[in-house]
Amino acid sequence: MQVPLLDLKAQFNPMKQEIMKAVEEVCDSQYFILGKRVEDFEKKVAQYCGCKYAVGVTSGSDALLIALMVEKIEAGDEVITTPFTFFATAGAIARVGAKPVFVDINENDFNINPDLIEAKITKKTKAIIPVHLFGQMAAMDKIMAIAKKHNLIVIEDGAQAIGSEFQNKRAGSFGDYGCFSFFPSKNLGGFGDGGIVTTDSREKYELLKIFRTHGSNPNNKYLYKYIGGNFRLDALQAAILDIKLKYLDGWSKARQNNAEDYRKLFAASKVKDKVVLPVNVKNATRHIYNQFCVLFENGQRDIVKADLAKAEIGTDIYYPLPLHLQECFSYLGGKKGNFPVSERVANQILALPVYPETMHEQRAYVVSTIEKILLGQG
């Protein structure tokens, strides 16, 4: 039995005609850059996230970058974030010339440990970028309290977490900015790159719109007060994402159901004590499971991954090497042992197929195959 890590065709086929109609309408209009399609989509996303405003941009990576640029964060500044995340989080900080300052993660949810943040704050600290990893939100109550105490900007990295909630409040609605990705593998994925930034500030909203068009004056596009970038969301992507948005809650619910099915299957297995399942944190009231990541101890992860591949089961490692140990960040002086939880998780973690269209039989096959591998029967 084949069980891919992700099957985008299974999602696309039922809505193919609806999407192709929208694409054809954009093509007929020949209006591809910004415009009404983008504006309408932005309003819907803002409402979905519980925010006043949203600005469509080129990618989740650029969403982070533009937020930092609007805040004038630059060389000499420091931004606190996690070393256990996709490269773009710290990459955006480095690209504006600022210094990424890492804080280790929690044992249970893989998100930044808020109890370790204050020790890393200096006079140079300007912002915190918490990451809502795998679709579960970070402890935003504690993070916002710290930010308020020290007058810091908060930029939520919600690339994997659109629609997730903490204390019944949506990702992107806590901080000064919420940054989301529409990369195809995300719960709300486009047909290529795309992203969006949410905010409740009218001033930040207007600046985001200016910065995404090279920093041009809204009344004269050839006059520039700021140095921005080409961060515009395409109308084609907005049209496609607008259609997919109405299905998002259903897909997220299916992922939640699939995750619960995995829990039951592992609980009934002979290896329930050999596989560490993801934890649902109490205040993270809605986990949307962009990934379902489990941990294997005693160096078994790589063996399990290789044997699952032989059984035609797709998996991936998010993430194999924490950012403080990446070569490109060697100038920060990071060493093994600096962030022990991140390092241990990186050596143990494995993502299993959890996309909405997977069937119970496929998940049962995944669990039974893992059971055979760990019991030496594979």
C-alpha positions as a printed NumPy array, in Angstrom:
array([[  0.   ,   0.   ,   0.   ],
       [  1.29 ,   3.441,  -0.912],
       [  0.916,   6.251,   1.616],
       [  2.531,   9.487,   0.4  ],
       [  3.427,  12.172,   2.907],
       [  1.208,  14.553,   0.941],
       [ -1.077,  14.157,  -2.083],
       [ -2.093,  17.518,  -3.518],
       [ -3.899,  15.902,  -6.444],
       [ -6.397,  14.342,  -4.042],
       [ -7.262,  17.825,  -2.792],
       [ -7.312,  19.454,  -6.224],
       [ -9.448,  17.028,  -8.214],
       [-12.796,  17.637,  -6.438],
       [-12.508,  21.41 ,  -6.943],
       [-10.724,  21.417, -10.284],
       [-13.554,  22.969, -12.278],
       [-14.144,  25.673,  -9.672],
       [-10.497,  26.641,  -9.588],
       [ -9.997,  26.53 , -13.343],
       [-13.023,  28.801, -13.788],
       [-11.455,  31.364, -11.453],
       [ -8.109,  31.086, -13.26 ],
       [ -9.851,  31.602, -16.596],
       [-11.606,  34.7  , -15.264],
       [ -8.286,  36.206, -14.176],
       [ -6.759,  35.375, -17.537],
       [ -9.684,  36.951, -19.364],
       [ -9.339,  40.096, -17.276],
       [ -5.569,  40.267, -17.903],
       [ -5.291,  41.894, -14.454],
       [ -2.543,  39.941, -12.746],
       [ -0.897,  42.263, -10.205],
       [ -2.814,  43.153,  -7.01 ],
       [ -6.298,  44.548,  -7.75 ],
       [ -9.763,  43.52 ,  -6.581],
       [ -9.035,  39.788,  -6.419],
       [ -6.22 ,  40.388,  -3.962],
       [ -8.174,  42.97 ,  -1.972],
       [-11.187,  40.677,  -1.594],
       [ -8.984,  37.799,  -0.476],
       [ -7.13 ,  39.995,   2.012],
       [-10.4  ,  41.028,   3.646],
       [-11.512,  37.407,   3.995],
       [ -8.216,  36.316,   5.537],
       [ -8.257,  39.238,   7.98 ],
       [-11.751,  38.226,   9.069],
       [-10.755,  34.553,   9.265],
       [ -7.79 ,  35.363,  11.509],
       [ -9.732,  37.782,  13.688],
       [ -7.699,  40.807,  12.559],
       [ -8.594,  44.189,  11.138],
       [ -6.222,  44.096,   8.17 ],
       [ -4.27 ,  41.729,   5.941],
       [ -1.737,  42.403,   3.177],
       [ -1.013,  39.751,   0.554],
       [  2.668,  39.204,  -0.221],
       [  4.912,  36.961,  -2.297],
       [  5.656,  34.266,   0.304],
       [  5.683,  33.434,   3.985],
       [  9.398,  34.239,   4.013],
       [  8.732,  37.698,   2.599],
       [  5.899,  38.168,   5.086],
       [  8.479,  37.962,   7.872],
       [ 10.933,  40.115,   5.971],
       [  8.493,  42.93 ,   5.227],
       [  7.315,  43.06 ,   8.841],
       [ 10.907,  43.511,   9.994],
       [ 11.499,  46.154,   7.318],
       [  8.42 ,  48.148,   8.3  ],
       [  9.675,  48.148,  11.903],
       [ 13.067,  49.439,  10.706],
       [ 14.865,  46.538,  12.357],
       [ 18.413,  46.576,  11.051],
       [ 22.098,  46.048,  11.788],
       [ 22.848,  46.348,  15.487],
       [ 19.389,  45.115,  16.485],
       [ 18.556,  41.718,  17.979],
       [ 15.465,  39.578,  17.412],
       [ 14.611,  36.621,  19.63 ],
       [ 13.298,  33.43 ,  18.038],
       [ 13.597,  29.644,  18.121],
       [ 16.404,  27.548,  16.6  ],
       [ 13.928,  24.756,  15.831],
       [ 12.038,  26.064,  12.813],
       [ 12.294,  26.443,   9.059],
       [ 15.231,  28.545,   7.876],
       [ 13.084,  31.526,   6.815],
       [ 12.369,  32.594,  10.405],
       [ 15.975,  33.406,  11.263],
       [ 16.858,  34.035,   7.626],
       [ 14.571,  37.069,   7.495],
       [ 16.228,  38.482,  10.622],
       [ 19.682,  38.066,   9.108],
       [ 18.601,  39.557,   5.771],
       [ 17.749,  42.899,   7.383],
       [ 21.147,  42.857,   9.09 ],
       [ 19.872,  42.09 ,  12.578],
       [ 21.13 ,  39.325,  14.858],
       [ 18.988,  36.219,  15.488],
       [ 19.048,  35.38 ,  19.188],
       [ 17.885,  31.838,  19.849],
       [ 15.848,  30.476,  22.745],
       [ 15.324,  26.741,  23.229],
       [ 11.975,  25.006,  22.774],
       [  9.519,  23.245,  25.073],
       [  9.74 ,  19.472,  25.465],
       [  6.058,  18.966,  24.694],
       [  4.99 ,  21.198,  21.808],
       [  8.342,  22.044,  20.105],
       [  7.554,  25.775,  20.365],
       [  9.754,  28.46 ,  21.922],
       [  9.98 ,  28.178,  25.717],
       [  8.643,  31.506,  27.036],
       [ 10.277,  30.975,  30.423],
       [ 13.698,  31.317,  28.771],
       [ 13.019,  34.479,  26.781],
       [ 13.659,  37.243,  29.314],
       [ 17.188,  36.007,  30.006],
       [ 18.045,  36.732,  26.36 ],
       [ 16.672,  40.279,  26.242],
       [ 19.265,  43.069,  25.987],
       [ 19.216,  46.751,  25.152],
       [ 19.564,  45.726,  21.509],
       [ 16.482,  43.489,  21.476],
       [ 13.746,  44.913,  19.259],
       [ 11.373,  42.026,  18.582],
       [ 10.316,  38.458,  19.305],
       [  9.322,  36.041,  16.544],
       [  7.482,  33.081,  18.076],
       [  6.791,  30.215,  15.665],
       [  3.521,  28.271,  15.809],
       [  5.187,  25.048,  14.758],
       [  3.334,  22.247,  12.948],
       [ -0.013,  24.022,  13.474],
       [  0.035,  24.455,  17.276],
       [  0.391,  27.932,  18.715],
       [  3.138,  29.069,  21.047],
       [  2.287,  30.358,  24.546],
       [  1.172,  33.783,  23.38 ],
       [ -0.142,  34.941,  26.752],
       [  3.321,  34.757,  28.312],
       [  5.072,  36.024,  25.178],
       [  2.832,  39.073,  24.873],
       [  3.292,  39.877,  28.573],
       [  7.071,  39.781,  28.133],
       [  6.874,  41.922,  25.002],
       [  4.708,  44.513,  26.729],
       [  7.029,  44.644,  29.737],
       [ 10.087,  45.27 ,  27.555],
       [  8.375,  47.28 ,  24.786],
       [  9.138,  44.716,  22.054],
       [  7.48 ,  44.102,  18.705],
       [  5.923,  40.633,  18.282],
       [  5.865,  39.063,  14.822],
       [  3.996,  35.755,  14.823],
       [  5.409,  33.192,  12.405],
       [  2.185,  31.392,  11.569],
       [  3.439,  29.886,   8.305],
       [  2.138,  26.459,   9.37 ],
       [ -0.722,  27.639,  11.535],
       [ -3.502,  29.533,   9.751],
       [ -6.665,  28.918,  11.745],
       [ -4.923,  27.547,  14.832],
       [ -5.966,  29.025,  18.162],
       [ -4.587,  29.83 ,  21.602],
       [ -7.162,  30.526,  24.32 ],
       [ -9.759,  30.554,  21.521],
       [ -8.003,  33.394,  19.7  ],
       [ -6.596,  32.867,  16.206],
       [ -2.965,  32.828,  15.122],
       [ -1.922,  36.191,  13.765],
       [ -4.219,  38.168,  16.061],
       [ -1.971,  38.382,  19.138],
       [  1.18 ,  40.126,  17.92 ],
       [  1.848,  43.32 ,  16.043],
       [  2.037,  41.188,  12.906],
       [  0.976,  37.696,  11.875],
       [  2.894,  36.122,   8.997],
       [  1.459,  33.24 ,   6.965],
       [  2.619,  31.101,   4.066],
       [  0.592,  29.748,   1.151],
       [  3.29 ,  27.357,  -0.002],
       [  1.498,  24.405,  -1.672],
       [  2.08 ,  21.999,   1.231],
       [  0.445,  24.293,   3.795],
       [ -3.111,  23.714,   5.026],
       [ -4.108,  26.622,   2.788],
       [ -1.734,  26.224,  -0.131],
       [ -1.551,  28.07 ,  -3.421],
       [ -0.325,  27.014,  -6.839],
       [  3.153,  28.315,  -6.08 ],
       [  4.488,  30.765,  -3.519],
       [  2.354,  33.256,  -1.645],
       [  1.916,  34.739,   1.793],
       [  0.048,  37.302,   3.857],
       [  0.642,  39.607,   6.829],
       [ -2.092,  40.406,   9.342],
       [ -2.211,  43.354,  11.732],
       [ -4.679,  45.382,  13.795],
       [ -2.795,  48.629,  13.252],
       [ -4.017,  50.939,  10.501],
       [ -0.592,  52.612,  10.38 ],
       [  1.254,  49.301,   9.992],
       [ -1.271,  48.188,   7.369],
       [ -0.648,  51.277,   5.233],
       [  3.124,  50.882,   5.564],
       [  2.952,  47.195,   4.617],
       [  1.148,  48.135,   1.395],
       [  3.808,  50.737,   0.601],
       [  6.745,  48.438,   1.39 ],
       [  5.381,  45.606,  -0.784],
       [  5.5  ,  47.897,  -3.84 ],
       [  9.168,  48.908,  -3.524],
       [  8.308,  51.619,  -0.979],
       [  6.509,  53.761,  -3.521],
       [  4.217,  56.658,  -2.661],
       [  0.572,  55.488,  -2.88 ],
       [ -0.32 ,  58.694,  -4.747],
       [  2.672,  58.605,  -7.098],
       [  4.217,  55.205,  -7.762],
       [  7.507,  56.739,  -8.928],
       [  8.199,  58.615,  -5.713],
       [  9.832,  56.671,  -2.865],
       [ 10.013,  57.548,   0.814],
       [ 11.123,  54.037,   1.846],
       [ 13.223,  51.247,   0.411],
       [ 10.794,  48.37 ,   0.123],
       [ 10.672,  45.386,  -2.177],
       [  8.622,  43.6  ,  -4.804],
       [  6.418,  41.658,  -2.389],
       [  3.084,  41.631,  -4.232],
       [  0.689,  38.673,  -4.148],
       [ -0.41 ,  37.709,  -7.657],
       [ -4.09 ,  37.972,  -8.555],
       [ -3.982,  34.387,  -9.855],
       [ -2.841,  33.102,  -6.478],
       [ -5.442,  35.21 ,  -4.676],
       [ -8.214,  33.834,  -6.894],
       [ -7.166,  30.232,  -6.214],
       [ -6.647,  30.773,  -2.493],
       [ -9.99 ,  32.555,  -2.213],
       [-11.74 ,  29.397,  -3.402],
       [ -9.691,  27.11 ,  -1.176],
       [-10.255,  29.285,   1.911],
       [-13.888,  28.181,   2.204],
       [-12.741,  24.552,   2.444],
       [ -9.985,  25.235,   4.984],
       [-11.918,  24.511,   8.175],
       [-13.077,  21.19 ,   6.752],
       [ -9.522,  20.23 ,   5.86 ],
       [ -8.26 ,  21.265,   9.292],
       [-11.002,  19.207,  10.964],
       [-10.01 ,  16.2  ,   8.843],
       [ -6.386,  16.612,   9.934],
       [ -7.511,  16.729,  13.568],
       [ -9.564,  13.562,  13.062],
       [ -6.62 ,  11.85 ,  11.384],
       [ -4.338,  12.815,  14.262],
       [ -6.825,  11.392,  16.764],
       [ -7.   ,   8.191,  14.695],
       [ -3.211,   7.887,  14.916],
       [ -3.422,   8.262,  18.697],
       [ -5.931,   5.435,  18.961],
       [ -3.943,   3.217,  16.626],
       [ -0.686,   3.767,  18.499],
       [ -2.432,   3.279,  21.863],
       [ -3.619,  -0.137,  20.675],
       [ -0.227,  -1.09 ,  19.265],
       [  2.593,  -3.05 ,  20.869],
       [  4.943,  -0.088,  20.523],
       [  2.904,   2.575,  22.312],
       [  5.778,   3.072,  24.762],
       [  8.372,   3.357,  21.998],
       [  6.789,   6.236,  20.058],
       [  6.3  ,   9.721,  21.555],
       [  3.198,  11.354,  20.074],
       [  2.63 ,  15.118,  19.706],
       [  1.023,  16.768,  22.735],
       [ -2.069,  18.952,  22.617],
       [ -1.209,  21.854,  24.902],
       [ -4.152,  22.929,  27.081],
       [ -4.301,  26.607,  26.101],
       [ -3.59 ,  25.853,  22.437],
       [ -7.276,  25.276,  21.872],
       [ -7.073,  24.455,  18.161],
       [ -4.179,  22.451,  16.719],
       [ -4.537,  22.23 ,  12.92 ],
       [ -1.813,  19.6  ,  12.327],
       [  0.077,  20.946,   9.369],
       [  2.345,  18.075,  10.383],
       [  1.901,  15.065,  12.663],
       [  5.373,  14.597,  14.1  ],
       [  6.385,  11.755,  16.4  ],
       [  9.63 ,  11.041,  18.232],
       [ 11.713,   7.861,  18.207],
       [ 14.336,   7.431,  20.907],
       [ 17.548,   5.389,  21.019],
       [ 18.671,   6.348,  17.53 ],
       [ 15.785,   4.522,  15.869],
       [ 14.39 ,   7.415,  13.824],
       [ 16.609,   6.966,  10.764],
       [ 16.047,   3.21 ,  10.715],
       [ 12.287,   3.698,  10.891],
       [ 12.355,   6.314,   8.146],
       [ 14.374,   4.091,   5.798],
       [ 12.168,   1.045,   6.401],
       [  8.968,   3.066,   5.962],
       [ 10.295,   4.241,   2.607],
       [ 10.781,   0.595,   1.589],
       [  7.121,   0.033,   2.514],
       [  6.154,   3.001,   0.259],
       [  5.196,   5.216,   3.185],
       [  6.242,   8.849,   2.843],
       [  7.833,  10.67 ,   5.773],
       [ 10.106,  13.657,   6.322],
       [ 12.262,  15.175,   9.029],
       [ 11.239,  18.619,  10.259],
       [ 13.972,  19.644,  11.095],
       [ 17.227,  17.622,  10.98 ],
       [ 19.599,  20.353,  12.204],
       [ 18.68 ,  23.29 ,  14.469],
       [ 19.495,  26.711,  13.09 ],
       [ 22.252,  27.495,  15.604],
       [ 24.253,  24.587,  14.115],
       [ 23.68 ,  25.524,  10.472],
       [ 26.808,  26.618,   8.596],
       [ 25.273,  29.898,   7.45 ],
       [ 24.766,  30.943,  11.088],
       [ 28.202,  29.861,  12.299],
       [ 29.111,  33.538,  12.759],
       [ 26.731,  33.564,  15.745],
       [ 29.032,  31.149,  17.561],
       [ 26.467,  28.425,  18.182],
       [ 27.766,  25.088,  19.457],
       [ 26.366,  21.655,  20.216],
       [ 24.819,  21.67 ,  23.637],
       [ 23.628,  25.291,  23.478],
       [ 19.994,  24.282,  22.983],
       [ 19.681,  20.678,  24.175],
       [ 15.943,  20.236,  23.659],
       [ 16.088,  21.444,  20.052],
       [ 19.091,  19.23 ,  19.361],
       [ 17.498,  16.141,  20.887],
       [ 14.206,  16.635,  19.037],
       [ 16.052,  17.156,  15.743],
       [ 17.602,  13.705,  16.158],
       [ 14.322,  11.989,  17.005],
       [ 11.514,  13.637,  15.043],
       [  9.664,  12.206,  12.038],
       [  6.56 ,  13.49 ,  10.236],
       [  3.898,  10.939,   9.277],
       [  1.194,  11.389,   6.603],
       [ -1.764,  13.319,   8.061],
       [ -3.195,  15.201,   5.074],
       [ -7.022,  15.353,   4.975],
       [ -7.584,  12.775,   2.255],
       [ -5.731,   9.904,   3.941],
       [ -7.885,   6.904,   4.833],
       [ -8.044,   4.974,   8.104],
       [ -6.61 ,   1.945,   6.316],
       [ -3.555,   3.947,   5.296],
       [ -2.94 ,   5.187,   8.826],
       [ -3.4  ,   1.669,  10.171],
       [ -0.816,   0.483,   7.659],
       [  1.601,   3.208,   8.809],
       [  1.232,   2.226,  12.467],
       [  1.406,  -1.528,  11.841],
       [  4.526,  -1.051,   9.718],
       [  6.18 ,   1.016,  12.467],
       [  5.218,  -1.692,  14.945],
       [  6.912,  -4.371,  12.85 ],
       [ 10.032,  -2.252,  12.434],
       [ 10.396,  -1.505,  16.134],
       [  9.743,  -5.118,  17.097],
       [ 12.351,  -6.311,  14.63 ],
       [  9.845,  -7.956,  12.311],
       [ 10.123,  -5.532,   9.396]])
